[in-house]
Amino acid sequence: MAVPDVSPANSMAMRLNSLLNRANIIKQSSSIDPPLQVSKLATDDGPLFVRTLDDKDMHSTAFETASRNVFYRILAQTPITHPSFVSIWNLLDILQYCGDRDLCSPQLVLLLVEELLDSQSIDGCRIVFSFLESRREAIIANTSKNKDLVILRMCNELLRRLSRAEDSVFCGRVYIFLFQSFPLGDKSSVNLRGNFHVENVTTFEDYLKLSVPEENDMKIDTDRATEDVEDPLNIEDSDAKLMGSEKSAKEKSKTLDIDALYPVFWSLQHSFSNPPRLFEQENFKHFQKGLEATLAKFKEVPKVIQSGDSERKKAANPELDDNHDEFANTFNPKYLTSRDLFKLELSDLAFQRHILVQALILIDFLLTLTERSKKKPYYLNAQKAMQYAFTLREEDVSPCLPSLPRRLWPPRCATVITILSADRKAQTEWALGIKNSIANYLQEGPDGKFYYRMVDTVLSRDKNWVRWKMENCQPFTRDRIPTKHFLDAKSGAQIELSRKAVTKPSGKTLGLGYLSNTDAEKGLEALKRADRFTLPSAELYQQKNQTIELDLEMVTSEEERRQLEGGKTSNTWRGLRLASKDRLSSFDRVEYGKGLERLFQPVSSIEAASEDNAATASEGRDSVPQEQHQSVEEQRADQQSQVTADTTAEE
């Protein structure tokens, strides 16, 4: 007769099987939620598990072996979509309960989930990840270094399997799980070396480069003119050179056609994925020309808006499922580079915004390398990997410029040098200018201001994260104050307050005779002034803004300008608040950043100003518009006289 094997691993496996049978009775549902109440599995005989081995490591090894045997048996027999697969979820809940009570390894449940993800398809991984999301708080309640490493490895392996174009929502769930599982200041997700994703290579049809000249006519003409103008004060009187330079400057302002722009446009991705390549002067010039040509082409082509398609479909079909992801069809982080699709992609507003946001990120990186930015303390104390030898030039003086003052240059010399130096703008000046142009363009179109505000907010916050990384990720959380220190401080404050004696007033108590002072500025009459209890008018704040605008033209310091602009903003806000009581319907005339002038203009004057060009061009102008014009002038005069009268009355 064979003797049964009663090894510790087998006995623990038998115990796990009995607990799973009891769990099927307690939890009737076959879904992931609600979690299994493991405490209800205990009987009157004792706890769930009893440590049978004195050695802790041996006990953990035996428990892990038993758990894996039970796990593999259920996994091999049951598909994930079958209702009986709930035994896997119950087993993981039991292991999580045992790991929190030091009956097994704390990361055992995560190791089994990692193997479960490896054994499933993408659809099955979605179900497994739903289990992780529902148990996240219990999993990260007792954190350890080994558990954090398993979470990081598990999520990264899952992200490698997912397609960011087709499974973008699932990728977002994985990232959110990572962000919620690790502390905000954890260094595990920080690129401490400042490495760039150079593996993200964008390939396109290189044969089109053969049909596009590598150097445009402007550069050739500029080089020839530079060779001939080594001494600008002795320029020959040649009208042909001047006319050729002007002609090439005009040709440069024209936008490129589709075939010429195609290789220039997609070559920008090389700089987006590897910004340090712009430290070379030649690459920086190509990037300048490519970005300017791209932005000019975006402004020229007709726009095709696709982001509102889902909203229109949902409005047309009210019975559409609310869980439908309206952005799933338009989100595509890696665009196709086929020549046949290039023309259609240029007209897509979402495509344009995607490219321009990449440009804004790169420009912000370049602006951190100016001389002024490099002198800041956080950059001086940054890691060596984050300090670059390249410096973005703030001044670019051409070698052909004469040393004499500009007012002493000959007229033709000044004209030619102006044309030659048009292509030699300072790098910092160019970066700020193109950034402003991109910002203005992004604010155009549907929801443009909202979209740019969102992008600007994200980039502004990203600058703070970059600075935190350059400072070697200093902890920004404070430890909790011990209870003893808090009670000691509280009792000490109470003792100090109790020792403070109440001082008696020295001398006579002051009477109320000061109220009978006859001086209007100090006595009771000062309280009777109308400006102390009467609300001012909105027109008064408009007059104050006009005075401030005159003062702004004569300011000499930046601090004084800042104070005047702050006062102007305050007056505008106060004027709008007062005008909201009786002029709320006129608020649509007010433009952002402007004053209150349009708020008090009559409607007829605004309409007359907008139609002034059309009215002037018409030949048969009758007397009715003249009467309307006169009535507008009379209204302005009445309004001005009323404001003057109110001001005089208040004074």
C-alpha positions as CSV (number, residue, x, y, z in Angstrom):
1,M,0.0,0.0,0.0
2,A,1.4,3.4,-1.1
3,V,2.0,6.0,1.6
4,P,0.3,9.3,0.6
5,D,2.6,12.3,0.1
6,V,2.0,14.7,3.0
7,S,4.7,17.3,2.2
8,P,4.1,20.8,3.4
9,A,3.4,22.0,-0.1
10,N,0.8,19.3,-0.7
11,S,-0.9,20.0,2.6
12,M,-1.1,23.7,1.8
13,A,-2.5,22.9,-1.6
14,M,-5.2,20.8,-0.1
15,R,-6.0,23.6,2.3
16,L,-6.3,26.1,-0.6
17,N,-8.6,23.7,-2.5
18,S,-10.9,23.4,0.6
19,L,-10.9,27.2,1.0
20,L,-11.8,27.7,-2.7
21,N,-14.7,25.2,-2.3
22,R,-16.0,27.2,0.6
23,A,-15.5,30.5,-1.3
24,N,-17.8,29.3,-4.1
25,I,-20.5,28.9,-1.5
26,I,-19.9,32.3,0.1
27,K,-19.5,34.3,-3.1
28,Q,-22.4,33.4,-5.4
29,S,-21.4,35.9,-8.1
30,S,-19.1,34.8,-11.0
31,S,-17.8,38.3,-11.7
32,I,-14.7,40.1,-10.4
33,D,-16.5,42.3,-8.0
34,P,-17.3,42.3,-5.2
35,P,-14.1,41.0,-3.7
36,L,-14.1,37.8,-1.7
37,Q,-14.6,38.3,2.1
38,V,-11.7,36.1,3.1
39,S,-12.3,36.6,6.8
40,K,-15.6,34.7,6.4
41,L,-13.7,31.5,5.3
42,A,-12.2,31.0,8.8
43,T,-14.0,28.4,10.9
44,D,-14.2,27.8,14.6
45,D,-11.3,25.4,14.3
46,G,-8.8,28.1,13.9
47,P,-7.3,30.6,11.4
48,L,-7.0,30.1,7.7
49,F,-3.4,28.9,7.8
50,V,-1.1,27.8,10.5
51,R,2.7,28.1,10.1
52,T,3.8,24.5,10.0
53,L,7.5,25.3,9.4
54,D,9.7,27.2,11.8
55,D,11.9,28.6,9.0
56,K,10.1,31.6,7.4
57,D,11.8,31.2,4.1
58,M,11.0,27.5,3.8
59,H,7.4,28.2,4.7
60,S,7.1,31.0,2.0
61,T,8.6,28.7,-0.6
62,A,6.2,25.8,0.3
63,F,3.3,28.2,0.2
64,E,4.3,29.6,-3.2
65,T,4.7,26.1,-4.6
66,A,1.2,25.1,-3.4
67,S,-0.3,28.3,-4.7
68,R,1.2,27.8,-8.2
69,N,0.1,24.2,-8.4
70,V,-3.5,25.2,-7.6
71,F,-3.3,28.3,-9.9
72,Y,-1.9,26.3,-12.9
73,R,-4.5,23.5,-12.5
74,I,-7.5,26.0,-12.6
75,L,-5.9,28.0,-15.5
76,A,-5.3,24.9,-17.6
77,Q,-8.9,23.7,-17.2
78,T,-11.0,26.9,-17.4
79,P,-11.1,29.7,-20.0
80,I,-11.2,33.2,-18.7
81,T,-14.7,33.9,-20.1
82,H,-16.2,30.9,-18.2
83,P,-18.1,31.6,-15.0
84,S,-16.0,29.0,-13.1
85,F,-13.0,31.2,-13.7
86,V,-14.1,33.1,-10.6
87,S,-12.0,30.5,-8.7
88,I,-8.8,32.3,-10.0
89,W,-10.1,35.7,-8.6
90,N,-11.0,34.0,-5.3
91,L,-7.5,32.4,-5.1
92,L,-5.8,35.8,-5.7
93,D,-8.0,37.4,-3.0
94,I,-6.9,34.7,-0.6
95,L,-3.3,35.1,-1.4
96,Q,-3.6,38.9,-1.0
97,Y,-5.1,38.3,2.4
98,C,-2.3,35.9,3.4
99,G,0.4,38.3,2.0
100,D,-0.9,41.2,4.2
101,R,-0.6,39.0,7.3
102,D,3.0,37.8,6.4
103,L,1.8,34.2,5.8
104,C,3.4,34.3,2.3
105,S,5.4,36.5,0.1
106,P,3.7,40.0,-0.4
107,Q,4.4,40.0,-4.1
108,L,3.1,36.5,-4.7
109,V,-0.3,37.7,-6.0
110,L,1.4,40.1,-8.4
111,L,3.7,37.3,-9.7
112,L,0.7,35.2,-10.5
113,V,-1.2,38.1,-12.1
114,E,1.9,38.7,-14.3
115,E,1.9,35.1,-15.5
116,L,-1.9,35.3,-16.0
117,L,-1.4,38.3,-18.3
118,D,1.3,36.4,-20.3
119,S,-1.1,33.5,-20.9
120,Q,-4.0,35.6,-22.2
121,S,-4.8,37.5,-25.4
122,I,-5.4,41.3,-25.4
123,D,-9.1,40.8,-24.7
124,G,-8.2,38.5,-21.8
125,C,-5.7,41.0,-20.5
126,R,-8.4,43.6,-20.4
127,I,-10.4,41.4,-18.0
128,V,-7.3,40.6,-15.9
129,F,-6.5,44.3,-15.7
130,S,-10.0,45.1,-14.5
131,F,-9.2,42.8,-11.5
132,L,-6.0,44.8,-10.9
133,E,-7.9,48.1,-11.0
134,S,-10.5,46.9,-8.6
135,R,-7.9,45.6,-6.1
136,R,-5.4,48.4,-6.5
137,E,-5.9,49.9,-3.0
138,A,-5.5,46.6,-1.3
139,I,-2.4,45.7,-3.4
140,I,-0.5,49.0,-2.7
141,A,-1.7,49.3,1.0
142,N,1.5,47.5,2.1
143,T,4.2,48.6,-0.3
144,S,7.7,47.1,-0.6
145,K,10.5,47.5,-3.0
146,N,10.0,44.0,-4.5
147,K,6.3,44.6,-5.0
148,D,7.0,47.9,-6.8
149,L,9.4,46.2,-9.1
150,V,6.9,43.6,-10.1
151,I,4.2,46.2,-10.8
152,L,6.6,48.2,-12.9
153,R,7.8,45.2,-14.9
154,M,4.3,43.8,-15.3
155,C,2.9,47.1,-16.7
156,N,5.8,47.7,-19.0
157,E,5.6,44.2,-20.5
158,L,1.9,44.8,-21.1
159,L,2.5,48.1,-22.7
160,R,5.0,46.5,-25.1
161,R,2.3,44.2,-26.3
162,L,-0.3,46.9,-26.9
163,S,-0.6,49.1,-30.0
164,R,-0.8,52.7,-29.1
165,A,-2.9,53.4,-32.2
166,E,-5.5,50.6,-31.8
167,D,-5.4,50.1,-28.0
168,S,-4.9,53.7,-26.9
169,V,-7.7,53.5,-24.2
170,F,-6.2,50.4,-22.7
171,C,-2.7,52.0,-22.7
172,G,-4.2,54.9,-20.8
173,R,-5.6,52.6,-18.2
174,V,-2.2,51.0,-17.7
175,Y,-0.6,54.4,-17.3
176,I,-3.2,55.6,-14.8
177,F,-2.7,52.4,-12.8
178,L,1.0,53.1,-12.7
179,F,0.6,56.7,-11.7
180,Q,-1.8,55.7,-8.9
181,S,0.4,52.8,-7.7
182,F,3.5,54.8,-7.1
183,P,4.1,58.0,-5.0
184,L,4.1,61.3,-6.8
185,G,7.8,61.8,-6.1
186,D,9.0,58.3,-7.0
187,K,12.0,58.2,-9.2
188,S,11.1,55.0,-11.0
189,S,9.4,56.8,-13.9
190,V,11.9,59.7,-14.1
191,N,14.4,59.8,-17.0
192,L,17.3,60.9,-14.8
193,R,19.9,60.7,-17.6
194,G,17.8,62.9,-20.0
195,N,17.8,60.3,-22.8
196,F,15.6,60.9,-25.8
197,H,13.6,58.3,-27.7
198,V,15.8,58.1,-30.7
199,E,14.4,54.6,-31.6
200,N,11.2,56.4,-32.7
201,V,12.3,56.6,-36.3
202,T,10.0,58.1,-39.0
203,T,10.6,56.7,-42.4
204,F,9.2,58.3,-45.6
205,E,9.8,58.1,-49.3
206,D,13.3,59.4,-49.8
207,Y,13.2,59.3,-53.6
208,L,11.2,62.5,-53.6
209,K,14.2,64.3,-52.4
210,L,15.8,64.0,-55.8
211,S,13.2,66.2,-57.4
212,V,13.7,68.9,-54.7
213,P,16.8,71.1,-54.8
214,E,18.7,70.9,-51.6
215,E,19.4,74.6,-51.5
216,N,16.9,77.2,-52.6
217,D,17.7,80.2,-54.7
218,M,17.6,82.5,-51.7
219,K,20.6,80.8,-50.2
220,I,22.6,80.9,-53.5
221,D,21.9,84.5,-54.0
222,T,22.8,85.3,-50.4
223,D,26.1,83.5,-50.6
224,R,27.0,85.3,-53.8
225,A,26.1,88.6,-52.4
226,T,28.1,87.9,-49.3
227,E,31.2,87.1,-51.3
228,D,30.8,90.4,-53.2
229,V,30.1,92.4,-50.0
230,E,33.2,91.7,-48.0
231,D,33.7,95.4,-47.5
232,P,30.2,97.0,-47.2
233,L,31.5,100.5,-47.3
234,N,33.0,100.0,-50.8
235,I,30.0,98.3,-52.5
236,E,29.9,98.8,-56.3
237,D,26.9,100.6,-57.7
238,S,25.1,97.5,-59.1
239,D,21.4,97.6,-59.4
240,A,21.3,94.0,-60.7
241,K,22.6,92.6,-57.4
242,L,20.1,94.6,-55.3
243,M,17.2,93.6,-57.5
244,G,18.3,90.0,-57.4
245,S,18.4,89.9,-53.6
246,E,15.0,91.5,-53.3
247,K,13.5,89.1,-55.8
248,S,15.0,86.1,-53.9
249,A,13.6,87.4,-50.6
250,K,10.1,87.6,-52.2
251,E,10.5,84.1,-53.5
252,K,11.4,82.8,-50.1
253,S,8.1,84.1,-48.6
254,K,6.1,81.9,-51.0
255,T,4.9,78.5,-49.6
256,L,6.3,75.3,-51.0
257,D,4.2,72.9,-53.1
258,I,3.2,69.5,-51.9
259,D,6.1,67.6,-53.5
260,A,8.7,70.1,-52.3
261,L,7.2,70.2,-48.7
262,Y,6.9,66.4,-48.3
263,P,10.6,65.6,-47.5
264,V,11.0,68.9,-45.6
265,F,8.0,68.2,-43.4
266,W,8.7,64.6,-42.5
267,S,12.4,65.4,-41.8
268,L,11.2,67.5,-38.8
269,Q,10.4,64.3,-37.0
270,H,14.2,63.5,-36.8
271,S,14.6,66.7,-34.7
272,F,11.4,66.0,-32.6
273,S,12.7,62.5,-31.6
274,N,16.3,63.7,-31.1
275,P,16.5,67.4,-30.1
276,P,20.3,67.4,-29.5
277,R,20.9,67.1,-33.3
278,L,19.8,70.8,-33.5
279,F,23.0,71.7,-31.7
280,E,24.7,71.6,-35.1
281,Q,24.3,74.8,-37.0
282,E,23.4,73.2,-40.3
283,N,20.6,71.0,-38.7
284,F,19.3,74.1,-36.9
285,K,19.0,76.0,-40.2
286,H,17.1,73.2,-41.9
287,F,14.8,72.9,-38.9
288,Q,14.1,76.7,-39.1
289,K,13.2,76.6,-42.8
290,G,11.2,73.4,-42.4
291,L,9.1,74.6,-39.5
292,E,8.4,78.0,-41.2
293,A,7.4,76.3,-44.4
294,T,5.2,73.9,-42.6
295,L,3.4,76.6,-40.7
296,A,2.9,78.7,-43.8
297,K,1.4,75.6,-45.6
298,F,-0.9,75.0,-42.7
299,K,-2.3,78.5,-43.0
300,E,-2.8,78.1,-46.7
301,V,-4.5,74.8,-47.1
302,P,-8.3,74.4,-46.4
303,K,-9.2,72.9,-43.1
304,V,-11.0,69.6,-42.6
305,I,-12.5,69.3,-39.1
306,Q,-13.2,65.7,-38.0
307,S,-13.3,66.0,-34.3
308,G,-17.0,67.0,-34.3
309,D,-18.2,64.0,-36.4
310,S,-18.9,61.8,-33.3
311,E,-20.8,64.7,-31.7
312,R,-23.0,65.1,-34.8
313,K,-23.6,61.4,-35.0
314,K,-24.6,61.3,-31.4
315,A,-26.9,64.2,-31.8
316,A,-28.5,62.5,-34.8
317,N,-28.8,59.2,-33.0
318,P,-29.8,59.8,-29.3
319,E,-29.8,56.1,-28.6
320,L,-26.1,55.9,-29.1
321,D,-24.3,54.1,-26.3
322,D,-23.0,56.5,-23.7
323,N,-19.9,54.4,-23.2
324,H,-18.8,55.0,-26.8
325,D,-15.4,56.6,-26.9
326,E,-15.8,59.5,-29.2
327,F,-12.1,60.2,-29.5
328,A,-11.1,56.6,-30.3
329,N,-11.4,57.0,-34.0
330,T,-9.5,60.3,-34.3
331,F,-6.6,59.5,-32.0
332,N,-3.5,58.3,-33.9
333,P,-0.1,59.0,-32.4
334,K,1.8,57.6,-35.3
335,Y,0.7,59.0,-38.7
336,L,1.3,57.3,-42.0
337,T,3.9,58.9,-44.2
338,S,2.7,57.8,-47.6
339,R,3.0,60.4,-50.3
340,D,-0.6,59.8,-51.5
341,L,-2.0,60.6,-48.1
342,F,0.2,63.7,-47.5
343,K,-2.2,66.2,-49.1
344,L,-5.1,64.9,-47.1
345,E,-3.2,64.9,-43.8
346,L,-2.1,68.6,-44.3
347,S,-5.8,69.6,-44.4
348,D,-6.7,67.7,-41.2
349,L,-6.9,70.1,-38.3
350,A,-6.2,67.3,-35.8
351,F,-3.0,66.4,-37.7
352,Q,-1.9,70.1,-37.8
353,R,-2.4,70.5,-34.1
354,H,-0.5,67.3,-33.4
355,I,2.6,68.5,-35.3
356,L,2.5,72.0,-33.9
357,V,2.3,70.8,-30.3
358,Q,5.4,68.7,-31.0
359,A,7.1,71.9,-32.3
360,L,6.1,73.8,-29.1
361,I,7.6,71.1,-26.9
362,L,10.9,71.2,-28.9
363,I,11.0,75.1,-28.8
364,D,10.5,75.1,-25.1
365,F,13.4,72.8,-24.8
366,L,15.6,75.1,-26.9
367,L,14.5,78.1,-24.8
368,T,15.9,76.5,-21.7
369,L,19.4,76.6,-23.3
370,T,19.7,80.4,-23.6
371,E,22.4,82.2,-21.7
372,R,19.9,83.7,-19.3
373,S,18.3,80.3,-18.5
374,K,21.7,78.7,-18.0
375,K,22.6,81.2,-15.3
376,K,19.7,80.1,-13.1
377,P,20.6,78.3,-9.9
378,Y,18.6,75.1,-10.6
379,Y,20.5,74.7,-14.0
380,L,23.9,75.3,-12.4
381,N,23.2,72.6,-9.8
382,A,21.7,70.2,-12.2
383,Q,23.1,66.8,-13.1
384,K,25.9,66.7,-15.7
385,A,23.7,64.7,-18.0
386,M,21.1,67.6,-18.0
387,Q,23.7,70.3,-18.8
388,Y,24.4,70.8,-22.5
389,A,27.3,72.6,-24.0
390,F,25.1,74.2,-26.6
391,T,23.8,77.7,-26.0
392,L,21.0,79.3,-28.0
393,R,22.3,82.6,-29.3
394,E,20.5,85.7,-28.3
395,E,22.5,87.9,-30.7
396,D,23.7,87.1,-34.1
397,V,25.9,89.7,-35.7
398,S,26.8,89.0,-39.3
399,P,30.5,89.3,-40.2
400,C,29.7,91.5,-43.2
401,L,28.2,94.3,-41.1
402,P,30.4,97.4,-40.8
403,S,31.7,98.6,-37.5
404,L,30.5,102.2,-38.2
405,P,27.1,103.3,-36.8
406,R,24.2,102.5,-39.1
407,R,23.4,106.2,-39.7
408,L,26.8,106.5,-41.4
409,W,26.3,103.7,-43.9
410,P,25.8,104.6,-47.5
411,P,22.1,104.2,-48.6
412,R,22.7,101.2,-50.9
413,C,24.9,99.5,-48.4
414,A,22.3,99.7,-45.7
415,T,19.6,98.3,-48.1
416,V,21.8,95.3,-49.2
417,I,22.9,94.5,-45.6
418,T,19.3,94.6,-44.4
419,I,18.4,92.0,-47.0
420,L,21.4,89.8,-46.3
421,S,20.8,89.9,-42.5
422,A,17.1,89.0,-42.9
423,D,18.1,85.3,-42.8
424,R,20.5,85.8,-39.9
425,K,18.0,86.3,-37.0
426,A,19.2,85.4,-33.6
427,Q,18.2,81.9,-32.6
428,T,16.4,83.0,-29.5
429,E,14.5,85.7,-31.4
430,W,13.5,83.2,-34.0
431,A,12.3,80.7,-31.4
432,L,10.2,83.2,-29.5
433,G,8.7,84.5,-32.8
434,I,7.8,81.1,-34.2
435,K,6.4,80.1,-30.8
436,N,4.1,83.1,-30.8
437,S,3.0,82.4,-34.4
438,I,2.2,78.8,-33.6
439,A,0.3,79.9,-30.5
440,N,-1.8,82.4,-32.5
441,Y,-2.5,79.8,-35.2
442,L,-3.6,77.1,-32.6
443,Q,-6.1,79.5,-31.2
444,E,-7.9,79.7,-34.5
445,G,-10.6,77.3,-35.6
446,P,-13.3,75.6,-33.5
447,D,-12.5,75.5,-29.8
448,G,-9.0,76.9,-30.7
449,K,-8.7,79.0,-27.6
450,F,-9.7,76.2,-25.3
451,Y,-7.4,73.8,-27.1
452,Y,-4.4,76.1,-26.8
453,R,-5.2,76.9,-23.1
454,M,-5.1,73.2,-22.4
455,V,-1.8,72.7,-24.3
456,D,-0.2,75.8,-22.6
457,T,-1.3,74.5,-19.2
458,V,0.3,71.1,-19.8
459,L,3.5,72.6,-21.0
460,S,3.7,75.0,-18.1
461,R,3.3,72.2,-15.6
462,D,5.8,70.1,-17.5
463,K,8.4,72.9,-17.0
464,N,8.0,72.4,-13.2
465,W,8.6,68.7,-13.6
466,V,11.7,69.3,-15.7
467,R,13.1,71.7,-13.1
468,W,12.4,69.1,-10.3
469,K,14.3,66.5,-12.3
470,M,17.2,68.8,-12.9
471,E,17.4,69.4,-9.1
472,N,17.9,65.6,-8.8
473,C,14.3,64.9,-7.8
474,Q,14.3,66.4,-4.3
475,P,11.5,65.1,-2.1
476,F,8.6,67.6,-1.9
477,T,6.6,65.8,0.7
478,R,6.9,66.4,4.4
479,D,6.8,63.7,7.1
480,R,3.8,63.6,9.3
481,I,4.4,65.3,12.7
482,P,4.5,62.9,15.6
483,T,1.6,63.1,18.0
484,K,3.9,63.8,21.0
485,H,5.4,66.9,19.3
486,F,1.9,68.2,18.4
487,L,0.7,67.8,22.0
488,D,3.8,69.4,23.4
489,A,3.4,72.4,21.1
490,K,-0.2,72.7,21.9
491,S,0.3,72.7,25.6
492,G,3.2,75.1,25.3
493,A,1.0,77.6,23.4
494,Q,-1.7,77.3,26.0
495,I,0.8,78.0,28.8
496,E,2.2,81.1,27.1
497,L,-1.3,82.5,26.5
498,S,-2.3,81.9,30.1
499,R,0.8,83.8,31.4
500,K,0.0,86.9,29.4
501,A,-1.5,89.5,31.8
502,V,-4.2,91.8,30.6
503,T,-2.8,95.3,30.6
504,K,-5.0,98.0,32.0
505,P,-5.4,101.2,30.0
506,S,-3.0,103.9,31.3
507,G,-4.4,107.4,32.0
508,K,-7.8,108.6,31.1
509,T,-10.2,106.9,28.7
510,L,-10.6,108.8,25.5
511,G,-14.0,110.3,25.0
512,L,-15.9,110.9,21.8
513,G,-15.1,114.5,21.5
514,Y,-13.0,113.9,18.4
515,L,-16.2,113.3,16.4
516,S,-17.2,116.9,16.9
517,N,-14.2,118.2,15.1
518,T,-15.1,120.8,12.6
519,D,-12.5,119.8,10.1
520,A,-14.4,118.0,7.4
521,E,-11.5,115.7,6.6
522,K,-11.2,114.4,10.1
523,G,-14.5,114.9,11.9
524,L,-18.0,113.5,11.5
525,E,-18.5,115.2,8.2
526,A,-16.0,112.9,6.6
527,L,-18.4,110.0,7.2
528,K,-21.2,111.8,5.4
529,R,-19.4,112.1,2.1
530,A,-21.3,110.5,-0.8
531,D,-18.3,108.5,-2.1
532,R,-18.3,106.5,1.2
533,F,-21.7,105.0,0.8
534,T,-22.6,105.5,-2.9
535,L,-21.5,103.0,-5.6
536,P,-19.4,104.6,-8.3
537,S,-20.4,104.3,-11.9
538,A,-18.8,102.0,-14.5
539,E,-18.0,105.0,-16.6
540,L,-15.8,106.3,-13.8
541,Y,-13.5,103.3,-14.0
542,Q,-13.4,103.7,-17.8
543,Q,-12.1,107.2,-17.3
544,K,-9.5,105.9,-14.8
545,N,-8.3,103.4,-17.4
546,Q,-7.9,106.2,-20.0
547,T,-5.7,108.1,-17.5
548,I,-3.6,105.0,-16.9
549,E,-3.2,104.4,-20.6
550,L,-1.7,107.9,-20.9
551,D,0.6,107.2,-17.9
552,L,1.8,103.9,-19.5
553,E,3.2,105.8,-22.5
554,M,5.5,107.7,-20.1
555,V,6.7,105.0,-17.8
556,T,10.4,104.5,-17.3
557,S,10.7,101.4,-15.2
558,E,9.3,97.9,-15.4
559,E,8.0,98.0,-11.8
560,E,5.9,101.1,-12.5
561,R,4.5,99.6,-15.7
562,R,3.5,96.4,-13.8
563,Q,1.7,98.5,-11.2
564,L,-0.2,100.5,-13.8
565,E,-1.2,97.4,-15.7
566,G,-2.4,95.9,-12.4
567,G,-4.5,98.9,-11.7
568,K,-5.9,98.9,-15.2
569,T,-7.0,95.2,-14.8
570,S,-8.5,96.0,-11.4
571,N,-10.5,98.9,-12.8
572,T,-11.7,96.8,-15.7
573,W,-12.9,94.1,-13.5
574,R,-14.7,96.5,-11.1
575,G,-16.3,98.3,-14.1
576,L,-17.6,95.0,-15.5
577,R,-19.0,94.0,-12.2
578,L,-20.9,97.3,-11.9
579,A,-22.0,97.2,-15.5
580,S,-23.4,93.7,-15.1
581,K,-26.4,95.2,-13.3
582,D,-27.8,97.2,-16.2
583,R,-25.6,96.4,-19.2
584,L,-25.3,92.6,-19.1
585,S,-26.7,92.3,-22.6
586,S,-23.8,94.4,-24.0
587,F,-21.1,92.2,-22.7
588,D,-20.7,90.4,-26.0
589,R,-19.1,93.5,-27.4
590,V,-16.2,93.4,-24.9
591,E,-13.1,91.9,-26.3
592,Y,-10.5,90.0,-24.2
593,G,-7.6,92.2,-23.2
594,K,-9.4,95.4,-24.2
595,G,-10.9,98.1,-22.1
596,L,-14.5,99.1,-21.4
597,E,-14.9,101.4,-24.4
598,R,-17.1,99.2,-26.5
599,L,-19.3,98.5,-23.5
600,F,-20.6,102.1,-23.5
601,Q,-20.8,102.7,-27.2
602,P,-24.3,102.7,-28.7
603,V,-25.2,99.7,-30.9
604,S,-25.6,102.0,-33.9
605,S,-22.1,103.4,-33.6
606,I,-20.6,99.9,-33.6
607,E,-22.6,98.9,-36.6
608,A,-21.7,102.1,-38.4
609,A,-18.0,101.5,-37.7
610,S,-18.2,97.9,-39.0
611,E,-20.0,99.0,-42.2
612,D,-18.0,102.2,-42.8
613,N,-16.1,100.8,-45.7
614,A,-19.2,99.6,-47.5
615,A,-21.1,102.8,-46.9
616,T,-18.2,104.9,-48.2
617,A,-18.0,102.9,-51.5
618,S,-21.7,103.3,-52.2
619,E,-22.4,106.3,-54.5
620,G,-26.1,106.9,-53.7
621,R,-25.8,107.8,-50.1
622,D,-29.2,109.2,-49.0
623,S,-30.0,111.4,-46.0
624,V,-31.1,108.6,-43.7
625,P,-27.5,107.4,-42.9
626,Q,-26.5,111.0,-42.3
627,E,-29.2,111.4,-39.8
628,Q,-28.2,108.2,-38.1
629,H,-24.6,109.3,-38.1
630,Q,-25.7,112.6,-36.5
631,S,-27.7,110.8,-33.9
632,V,-24.7,108.7,-33.0
633,E,-22.6,111.8,-32.5
634,E,-25.3,113.4,-30.4
635,Q,-25.5,110.3,-28.3
636,R,-21.7,110.4,-27.7
637,A,-21.9,114.0,-26.8
638,D,-24.8,113.4,-24.3
639,Q,-23.0,110.5,-22.8
640,Q,-19.8,112.5,-22.4
641,S,-21.7,115.4,-20.8
642,Q,-23.5,113.0,-18.5
643,V,-20.2,111.5,-17.3
644,T,-18.7,115.0,-16.8
645,A,-21.8,116.0,-14.8
646,D,-21.6,112.9,-12.6
647,T,-17.9,113.5,-11.9
648,T,-18.5,117.1,-11.0
649,A,-21.3,116.2,-8.7
650,E,-19.2,113.6,-6.9
651,E,-16.4,116.1,-6.5
